[in-house]
C-alpha cells in the first residue's frame, strides 16, 4: 500500500492525473501526508515510466514502418492490414497499480478528439502478482461500473478462461480476469464484404509467483499471450525483494520466451554507503527482506549486469551482452537524479517546482541517487532503444 499511497498523494497534489487510484485503496482512507521530496520522487518514477512506454511504442511503430517500406508492391497485403501494431505490456509484480487504466483513458480521449479515430498501437496488458492481490484487484474492478465500462468487462456474463476470483489454477498460477475490448471492422469474405469482430486490446490479471516461471508460462499461455509480439516488461521495486537466483531465472526465462522485448526495471541501488545502510535498516525494521539489494543492487552497473552480464561498458554507452549464455542483448540505465535532470521533459521539472518548493535539496539528491531505472532490450527491432538518451548510459 505504500507505493499506492505515495502515488495517491501525488495525484492529490496535482502532479499527474489518475481518476482510478482511489478505487483500489481499501475503504478510501485519507491520503497520508507526505513531504514534497517523497511526492516528487514518486512523480519522477511515474513520469519516467510513461516516457519509456511512449518511446517503446514509437520504436515499435518505426520498426513496423521500416518493414513495410522494404516490402515490394506485389508483397503488400491486399487490402492493407486494418489494425495497428500490437504490443504486450507485462507488469511483473503489478500490485494495485493503475497504469493500464490511465493508458486506456488517454487512448479513449484521443479517439474522441480525433476525426480519424486512429490508434497508434494495440495494447495487450498482462498484470502478474500473488493471488490475494490479483483477486482483490479483480474484485475492485468488477464492483465498479466505471472500471467495467472502461475495460469492457461484463461481470454477469464473463466467460473467458479463469474469469472469476475462484477460477482454477493452471499449473500453480491462475488467470483471474480477462477483458477484451471489441470493435467492428470489415474484411473481404467469400460472397462479399462482411463484418468481423476485431480485438482492440485486452487486460488480463494473472495470479502467480514470479519465482515459479513454469507455472507462470502456462498461465500466460492460457490467457492467450503471443510471445512473438514486441513486449515491454515492467518491474517497479520488485526484483529487489527476490532472491538473486530467482530473479536471475526470471530474467533468463523472459529472454527465452520474448524474441523482441524491452524490460524497464525501477529498483534500489547502493546499499553499502551511509544512506543505503539507513534505507536497509528502516526497511528491515518494518519486517521487509531485500535479498536483491545486496546482490544485483550493489550499483547501477550490477543492475545492468543482471540482464547482460559483466560490468564493463559497451561501445556507445550501456552494456552489451547476448553471447555466452547472457540472456538479454543490451542494457542502459540511470540513477533517478539523472533521470529527473535529463530524461524528464523541461515542462515536467517546471511543473514539479511550481507545485511545491523543495527545501531538502541534499536529501533529495541522496534519495534519488539510491534508485534507478534500467532498460534492457533484445531483438533487432529494439536495437538502439534509449541508446544515447540523456539520463541513461
Backbone torsions as a table, in degrees:
resi	resn	phi	psi	omega
1	UNK	NA	-18.8	-176.1
2	UNK	-61.5	-47.5	-179.9
3	UNK	-63.8	-39.8	179.8
4	UNK	-62.9	-42.9	179.2
5	UNK	-68.2	-37.5	178.0
6	UNK	-62.7	-43.2	178.2
7	UNK	-68.6	-36.5	177.6
8	UNK	-63.1	-37.2	177.6
9	UNK	-64.4	-38.4	176.6
10	UNK	-63.3	-44.5	-179.5
11	UNK	-62.8	-43.9	-179.2
12	UNK	-62.1	-33.6	-178.8
13	UNK	-81.6	-15.5	177.9
14	UNK	99.1	13.7	179.5
15	UNK	-66.0	-39.3	174.9
16	UNK	-155.8	168.5	-174.8
17	UNK	-97.2	132.0	174.4
18	UNK	-155.4	100.0	-177.9
19	UNK	-80.0	-5.0	-169.1
20	UNK	-109.7	-12.2	-169.7
21	UNK	-62.8	-37.0	-178.5
22	UNK	-69.3	-20.0	179.1
23	UNK	-64.8	-20.1	-177.0
24	UNK	-108.6	6.6	177.7
25	UNK	-98.2	111.9	-173.8
26	UNK	-50.0	123.2	177.1
27	UNK	59.9	16.2	176.4
28	UNK	49.1	58.4	180.0
29	UNK	-67.8	158.8	177.1
30	UNK	-57.4	142.0	178.4
31	UNK	-69.4	125.7	-179.3
32	UNK	-60.8	147.7	175.3
33	UNK	-70.7	133.0	179.1
34	UNK	-133.9	150.3	-178.5
35	UNK	-70.6	155.9	175.4
36	UNK	-55.1	-33.6	179.2
37	UNK	-60.3	-47.7	-178.6
38	UNK	-67.2	-42.9	-179.6
39	UNK	-64.8	-39.9	178.4
40	UNK	-66.3	-33.9	176.5
41	UNK	-63.6	-45.3	177.7
42	UNK	-65.1	-39.6	178.0
43	UNK	-60.2	-43.1	179.4
44	UNK	-61.9	-43.1	178.6
45	UNK	-60.8	-47.3	-177.7
46	UNK	-69.0	-46.1	-176.7
47	UNK	-67.0	-39.3	178.8
48	UNK	-61.8	-41.2	179.1
49	UNK	-65.0	-39.5	176.7
50	UNK	-58.9	-41.8	179.9
51	UNK	-68.2	-38.4	177.9
52	UNK	-62.7	-44.6	178.7
53	UNK	-60.9	-44.5	-179.7
54	UNK	-60.9	-44.0	-179.9
55	UNK	-69.5	-35.8	176.9
56	UNK	-62.0	-47.4	-178.7
57	UNK	-65.9	-36.2	176.0
58	UNK	-65.7	-36.9	177.1
59	UNK	-63.6	-41.9	178.2
60	UNK	-63.6	-44.2	179.4
61	UNK	-62.6	-41.6	179.2
62	UNK	-64.6	-41.2	178.7
63	UNK	-64.2	-42.0	178.6
64	UNK	-63.6	-40.6	179.6
65	UNK	-65.7	-40.1	179.0
66	UNK	-65.2	-36.7	178.8
67	UNK	-63.1	-43.6	179.5
68	UNK	-67.4	-35.5	-176.8
69	UNK	-68.9	-19.8	178.6
70	UNK	-98.7	10.8	179.4
71	UNK	-97.8	133.1	179.4
72	UNK	-69.7	161.6	-178.0
73	UNK	-60.1	-36.1	-179.2
74	UNK	-68.2	-27.7	-176.8
75	UNK	-85.2	-14.2	-177.7
76	UNK	-63.9	136.7	178.1
77	UNK	-64.5	144.2	179.8
78	UNK	-123.9	115.5	-5.3
79	UNK	-76.5	170.3	179.2
80	UNK	-56.8	151.1	-179.6
81	UNK	-57.7	132.7	-175.1
82	UNK	-81.4	-17.2	-172.6
83	UNK	-106.3	148.6	177.7
84	UNK	-72.4	166.5	179.3
85	UNK	-57.4	144.6	179.1
86	UNK	-95.5	141.9	172.9
87	UNK	-131.3	150.8	171.3
88	UNK	-101.8	134.9	165.6
89	UNK	-111.1	117.6	-177.7
90	UNK	-116.9	108.4	-179.3
91	UNK	-95.7	107.7	-179.6
92	UNK	-92.3	122.6	-172.5
93	UNK	71.8	45.2	-171.0
94	UNK	-67.9	-29.2	-177.0
95	UNK	58.6	-138.7	-177.8
96	UNK	-103.2	23.8	-177.7
97	UNK	-62.3	148.9	-175.6
98	UNK	-110.3	18.8	-174.7
99	UNK	-51.3	-52.3	-174.9
100	UNK	-66.1	-33.7	178.6
101	UNK	-64.1	-41.0	178.1
102	UNK	-66.7	-40.3	177.3
103	UNK	-63.8	-40.2	179.6
104	UNK	-64.1	-42.4	179.2
105	UNK	-62.9	-43.7	178.2
106	UNK	-60.7	-40.4	179.5
107	UNK	-63.6	-45.4	-180.0
108	UNK	-64.6	-40.5	178.8
109	UNK	-65.6	-38.4	178.9
110	UNK	-64.7	-38.5	178.8
111	UNK	-64.9	-39.4	-179.1
112	UNK	-66.9	-33.4	-176.8
113	UNK	-88.6	-8.2	-178.1
114	UNK	-100.2	133.8	178.0
115	UNK	-69.6	-26.0	-174.4
116	UNK	-100.8	-6.2	176.5
117	UNK	54.9	47.6	-175.6
118	UNK	-91.7	132.3	176.0
119	UNK	-109.7	123.4	-174.7
120	UNK	-62.9	-52.4	177.7
121	UNK	-135.3	161.5	173.6
122	UNK	-102.5	116.9	-175.6
123	UNK	-95.2	130.4	169.6
124	UNK	-114.6	114.6	-173.9
125	UNK	-108.0	128.2	177.8
126	UNK	-120.5	119.7	178.8
127	UNK	-109.2	132.1	-175.9
128	UNK	-124.5	132.2	172.2
129	UNK	-165.3	179.8	-177.3
130	UNK	-62.1	151.6	-175.3
131	UNK	-52.4	-46.0	-178.4
132	UNK	-58.1	-41.1	-179.8
133	UNK	-67.0	-45.1	-177.3
134	UNK	-69.0	-35.5	177.1
135	UNK	-67.5	-39.9	177.4
136	UNK	-65.0	-42.2	-179.6
137	UNK	-63.1	-43.7	178.1
138	UNK	-61.7	-40.7	178.8
139	UNK	-61.3	-43.0	178.9
140	UNK	-61.1	-38.3	-179.9
141	UNK	-69.5	-47.9	-175.9
142	UNK	-62.6	-31.5	-175.7
143	UNK	-89.1	-2.1	-176.1
144	UNK	-113.7	115.2	-175.7
145	UNK	-62.8	-35.7	179.9
146	UNK	-64.9	-40.0	179.9
147	UNK	-71.9	-42.0	179.5
148	UNK	-64.1	-34.8	178.1
149	UNK	-68.9	-43.8	-179.5
150	UNK	-62.3	-39.5	-175.2
151	UNK	-93.6	-10.3	-178.5
152	UNK	75.9	30.0	179.7
153	UNK	-93.9	133.0	175.9
154	UNK	-117.9	91.9	-173.6
155	UNK	-52.4	-39.7	-175.3
156	UNK	-71.2	-20.6	-175.4
157	UNK	-123.8	16.9	-178.4
158	UNK	-64.6	117.7	-176.8
159	UNK	-125.1	3.8	-179.2
160	UNK	-71.2	161.1	-175.3
161	UNK	-55.0	128.3	176.8
162	UNK	65.4	30.3	-172.2
163	UNK	-80.6	19.8	178.2
164	UNK	-135.7	153.2	179.6
165	UNK	-58.3	-24.5	-179.9
166	UNK	-98.1	23.6	-177.5
167	UNK	-63.6	146.4	-180.0
168	UNK	-67.4	153.6	179.2
169	UNK	-76.4	154.9	175.9
170	UNK	-115.1	90.8	179.9
171	UNK	62.9	35.6	177.7
172	UNK	101.7	-11.9	175.1
173	UNK	-128.7	162.4	-177.7
174	UNK	-142.4	151.2	175.2
175	UNK	-90.2	116.2	-172.7
176	UNK	-90.6	-41.2	-177.0
177	UNK	-147.0	136.5	175.5
178	UNK	-127.7	121.3	178.3
179	UNK	-121.5	126.9	175.9
180	UNK	-126.7	122.8	173.2
181	UNK	-81.4	133.4	-176.9
182	UNK	-119.6	132.0	175.8
183	UNK	-122.6	164.5	-179.8
184	UNK	-102.3	135.2	174.6
185	UNK	-142.8	-177.6	-178.0
186	UNK	-127.4	150.3	175.6
187	UNK	-145.0	163.4	178.9
188	UNK	-74.6	129.0	177.9
189	UNK	-129.4	159.0	174.3
190	UNK	-59.5	130.1	179.1
191	UNK	89.9	4.5	175.6
192	UNK	125.3	-177.9	-179.8
193	UNK	-72.1	143.9	178.4
194	UNK	-151.4	152.2	-179.3
195	UNK	-72.5	152.8	173.2
196	UNK	-138.3	161.1	176.5
197	UNK	-94.5	131.9	-177.7
198	UNK	-131.2	129.9	177.1
199	UNK	-68.3	140.6	172.9
200	UNK	-114.4	19.4	178.3
201	UNK	132.0	163.5	178.4
202	UNK	-150.4	164.7	-177.7
203	UNK	-137.0	119.5	-174.0
204	UNK	-130.4	130.9	174.8
205	UNK	-101.3	128.5	-179.9
206	UNK	-122.0	126.3	178.1
207	UNK	-95.2	122.7	-179.7
208	UNK	-177.2	171.8	-179.8
209	UNK	-100.6	125.5	-178.7
210	UNK	-63.6	-19.6	177.8
211	UNK	-79.2	-11.6	-179.9
212	UNK	-107.4	76.7	-172.0
213	UNK	-68.1	-31.9	179.7
214	UNK	-64.4	-44.8	178.2
215	UNK	-66.7	-39.1	179.1
216	UNK	-63.4	-40.7	178.7
217	UNK	-61.3	-44.3	-179.5
218	UNK	-65.2	-38.6	-179.8
219	UNK	-67.8	-41.3	178.5
220	UNK	-65.6	-37.1	176.6
221	UNK	-66.8	-38.0	176.3
222	UNK	-63.8	-29.1	178.5
223	UNK	-82.0	-3.9	174.8
224	UNK	88.1	22.9	-178.7
225	UNK	-65.1	144.3	175.5
226	UNK	-106.6	108.2	-175.6
227	UNK	-66.6	-22.0	-175.9
228	UNK	-82.7	-13.7	-178.3
229	UNK	-73.6	139.5	175.2
230	UNK	-52.8	128.7	-169.4
231	UNK	-128.2	134.7	170.9
232	UNK	-109.7	114.4	174.9
233	UNK	-91.6	142.3	-175.5
234	UNK	-132.4	128.8	171.8
235	UNK	-133.0	131.3	177.9
236	UNK	-122.2	108.6	-177.6
237	UNK	49.2	51.0	179.6
238	UNK	-114.0	-50.6	-175.7
239	UNK	-63.8	-27.4	-179.7
240	UNK	-64.0	-24.5	-179.6
241	UNK	-91.3	-1.8	-178.6
242	UNK	-99.3	147.1	172.2
243	UNK	-60.8	149.0	-173.8
244	UNK	-55.9	-44.6	-177.7
245	UNK	-69.7	-34.7	179.0
246	UNK	-67.0	-42.4	179.2
247	UNK	-68.9	-35.1	177.3
248	UNK	-64.7	-41.4	178.3
249	UNK	-63.1	-37.8	178.2
250	UNK	-64.9	-42.7	178.7
251	UNK	-62.2	-43.3	-179.6
252	UNK	-67.9	-39.3	180.0
253	UNK	-64.0	-44.7	179.9
254	UNK	-62.6	-38.9	179.2
255	UNK	-65.1	-34.4	180.0
256	UNK	-73.6	-27.6	-174.5
257	UNK	-94.9	-39.3	-174.8
258	UNK	-100.4	115.9	-175.5
259	UNK	-77.8	-36.1	179.4
260	UNK	-124.8	110.4	-171.5
261	UNK	-157.5	159.7	168.2
262	UNK	-131.2	151.1	178.3
263	UNK	-128.6	117.0	176.2
264	UNK	-99.7	113.8	-176.6
265	UNK	-117.8	118.9	174.5
266	UNK	-100.5	125.1	-174.2
267	UNK	-157.4	176.8	-179.4
268	UNK	-88.9	152.4	175.1
269	UNK	-141.5	163.2	173.2
270	UNK	62.4	66.9	-178.3
271	UNK	-81.2	-8.6	-168.4
272	UNK	-105.8	-3.0	173.0
273	UNK	-85.8	-178.7	-173.9
274	UNK	-60.6	-47.3	-178.9
275	UNK	-67.2	-38.6	178.9
276	UNK	-64.0	-39.7	178.2
277	UNK	-66.3	-36.3	177.6
278	UNK	-65.7	-41.6	176.9
279	UNK	-59.5	-47.7	-179.5
280	UNK	-61.0	-42.2	-178.5
281	UNK	-63.1	-43.8	-179.8
282	UNK	-64.0	-42.3	-178.7
283	UNK	-71.3	-37.8	177.9
284	UNK	-64.5	-38.4	179.1
285	UNK	-63.2	-23.3	177.5
286	UNK	-92.6	8.5	176.5
287	UNK	82.8	17.3	-178.5
288	UNK	-98.5	131.6	177.6
289	UNK	-101.1	134.0	-175.6
290	UNK	-125.5	63.9	-177.4
291	UNK	-60.9	-31.2	-179.6
292	UNK	-73.4	-18.6	179.2
293	UNK	-69.1	-37.7	-176.7
294	UNK	-78.0	-19.1	-175.5
295	UNK	-107.2	-84.8	-177.9
296	UNK	-71.6	-14.6	-177.6
297	UNK	-90.8	9.9	-176.0
298	UNK	-60.6	-33.2	-179.1
299	UNK	-161.3	173.6	174.8
300	UNK	-62.4	-36.5	179.8
301	UNK	-63.9	-41.6	-179.7
302	UNK	-70.6	-31.2	175.5
303	UNK	-63.5	-39.5	175.9
304	UNK	-70.8	-36.5	-177.1
305	UNK	-66.0	-26.3	178.7
306	UNK	-59.4	-26.8	-179.1
307	UNK	-93.3	-36.5	-171.2
308	UNK	-121.9	-6.4	-179.3
309	UNK	81.9	158.5	176.1
310	UNK	70.9	173.4	177.6
311	UNK	-133.7	14.8	-179.7
312	UNK	-101.0	137.8	-178.8
313	UNK	-68.3	144.2	178.0
314	UNK	-89.2	177.1	179.3
315	UNK	-64.1	132.3	176.3
316	UNK	80.5	15.2	178.5
317	UNK	92.1	159.6	-179.5
318	UNK	75.9	-170.8	176.7
319	UNK	-120.0	148.0	178.7
320	UNK	-125.8	134.6	179.1
321	UNK	-134.7	-132.8	176.6
322	UNK	88.0	3.8	177.1
323	UNK	-129.0	161.9	176.8
324	UNK	62.1	32.2	177.2
325	UNK	87.8	-3.9	177.9
326	UNK	-70.7	126.8	-167.8
327	UNK	-73.1	-45.4	-177.6
328	UNK	-98.9	159.0	-170.5
329	UNK	-95.1	-35.2	-175.8
330	UNK	-144.7	153.9	175.7
331	UNK	-151.7	137.2	172.5
332	UNK	-127.7	160.8	179.7
333	UNK	-163.9	165.6	176.0
334	UNK	-155.8	142.4	173.3
335	UNK	-70.6	165.2	-169.9
336	UNK	-71.9	-16.7	169.8
337	UNK	-62.7	-48.8	179.6
338	UNK	-67.1	-38.0	178.8
339	UNK	-62.4	-44.7	180.0
340	UNK	-67.3	-45.4	-173.9
341	UNK	-74.5	-31.0	-169.4
342	UNK	-124.6	-21.3	-178.3
343	UNK	-97.1	-44.4	175.8
344	UNK	-60.7	153.1	-178.8
345	UNK	-75.5	152.2	178.1
346	UNK	-53.3	-38.5	179.9
347	UNK	-67.6	-26.2	176.0
348	UNK	-67.3	-46.5	-180.0
349	UNK	-66.2	-37.9	178.1
350	UNK	-63.5	-41.6	179.8
351	UNK	-62.2	-45.8	-179.3
352	UNK	-62.0	-42.6	-178.8
353	UNK	-68.2	-32.3	-179.9
354	UNK	-73.4	-37.4	-176.9
355	UNK	-67.3	-46.2	-176.9
356	UNK	-148.1	133.3	176.3
357	UNK	-75.4	140.4	-178.5
358	UNK	-109.6	113.6	179.5
359	UNK	-87.1	-34.5	-172.0
360	UNK	-87.5	65.3	-174.8
361	UNK	-64.4	-44.2	-178.9
362	UNK	-64.9	-42.8	178.2
363	UNK	-65.4	-38.0	176.6
364	UNK	-58.1	-47.4	-178.5
365	UNK	-65.4	-36.8	177.7
366	UNK	-67.0	-45.0	-179.3
367	UNK	-62.2	-49.3	-177.5
368	UNK	-67.6	-25.1	176.7
369	UNK	-74.0	-7.6	-179.9
370	UNK	-109.4	13.0	172.1
371	UNK	-133.1	155.5	-177.7
372	UNK	-151.6	162.4	164.3
373	UNK	-113.1	129.2	170.9
374	UNK	-118.3	134.9	178.3
375	UNK	-123.0	114.3	177.8
376	UNK	-103.3	150.5	-178.5
377	UNK	-138.9	159.5	172.4
378	UNK	-152.6	151.1	-179.4
379	UNK	99.4	146.4	-176.5
380	UNK	-60.7	-36.2	-177.5
381	UNK	-67.2	-20.1	-179.4
382	UNK	-98.8	0.5	-178.7
383	UNK	-60.9	129.9	-180.0
384	UNK	87.1	-2.0	-177.2
385	UNK	-63.4	120.7	-178.8
386	UNK	64.0	4.6	174.9
387	UNK	-66.6	127.5	-178.1
388	UNK	78.7	3.5	179.5
389	UNK	-71.8	124.6	175.8
390	UNK	-52.7	135.1	-177.5
391	UNK	99.7	-18.2	-179.7
392	UNK	-125.0	148.3	176.2
393	UNK	-149.4	NA	NA
